[in-house]
Amino acid sequence: MHLTHEEFEEAVGDALDLVPVELMDQLDNVAFFVEEEPPPEDPELLGVYDGVPLTERDHGWGGHLPDRIVIFSGPLQRMCQDREELLEEIAVTVVHEIAHHFGIDDDTLHQLGWG
């Protein structure tokens, strides 16, 4: 399954539109990116949250660059057989990485079915 970069970015935007507004309104200083491939040391990585979770910020936190959520198109497209499966996996990956911003760890996400 392969989408153009623009189509993939649109699919990530559509996945973000599925996240409840109440949750999106609580995102603080987060930027979303699409990159083709993850770092070579983790070639199967679907997405990554790079930042300071809300649960670890204190009163002195501020003036920092935005946290980054990166969705990797290459591994997602290679693992999916059709468009429907790809769109679902993009949505799951987006939710998974947003959850890290709120301080939810991988074990909890797997228990909740978002792993």
N, C-alpha and C positions, 0 to 999 in steps of 0.2 A: 504494500500500500504506500503510495507516495503523493504528497501534496506539495504544491509550490510553497515557497517561504511565505508569501502573502496569504495563501489559503490556510497555512498552518497558524499564522498569527491571528487570522480571523477566527479559527476554531478555538484558540486560547481565549480570545475576546468573548466568544459565545459561551465558553465554559465559565468565565468570570460573571457573565450575565445570569447564570444559573445559581450563583451564590446569593443567598438572601441579602437584601439591602441592609438589614440590621447588622449583619456580620461585616459586610463591606464597609459600612460606615465606621466600624471600629478599627479597621486597618490604619496603622499610624506610620507614615513615612515609609511606604513600600513602593518599589518600582518593579514592574514585571518585564521580563525579557524572554525572547526565544533565541536559542542558539542551536546550531546544527548538531554538534557533538559535545559530550561531556569530556572532562579531563581524561587523558589516556590511562591513568591509573584506576579509573572506574568506568569502563566503557559501556556498562549496562545501566548507568544512572539515568533516570527519567526526568528528574527535576531536582532542584536544590534550593534551600532557603539559606541565604547568607545575611545574617544580621543578628540583632539582639532581640530575643523574644520579649513580648510585653511583660511576662512574668519575671524577667530579670532586670527590667529597667527600674531605676530609682529616681528620686526627685532631681538629681543632678544630671539626668540624661537629657540631652537636647543638643541641638546644633550639629548633629551627626549627618553624614551622608545617608540617603535612603537605604533601608534594607533592600536586598535584591531577591527576587524569586525568578529563577531561570528554569524554563522548560526546554528540554532537549529533544528536538524533532527527530533526529536520526534513530535513536534506540526505540522511541515510541512507534515510528513508522515500520521499523524492521520487525517488531513483535506482533503487529496487528495484521490480520488477514483481509479486512475490508474496512470501508469508511466508517461504518457504524461502530465497529469495535474500536477504531482509532479515536473517534470523537468521545467515546465513553472513557477510554484510557486517559485522554487529555484532561477530561473533567475530573477524574479521580486524582490525577497528578496535581492539578491546580488546587483542589481542596486539600490534599495531603500537605502541600507546601504552605498554604495559608494557615493550616492548623499549627505548623511549626512556629509561625509568627505569634500565635497565641500561647505558645509554650507546651503544646501537646507533643509527646515523644512518639517515636516509631512504634514501640510496643503497644501503646494505647491505641494508636491509629489502626494497627493490625487487628486488635481485639474488636474495634468498632467496624471493621470491614473496609477501611480506607487505606490499607497497607499496600 
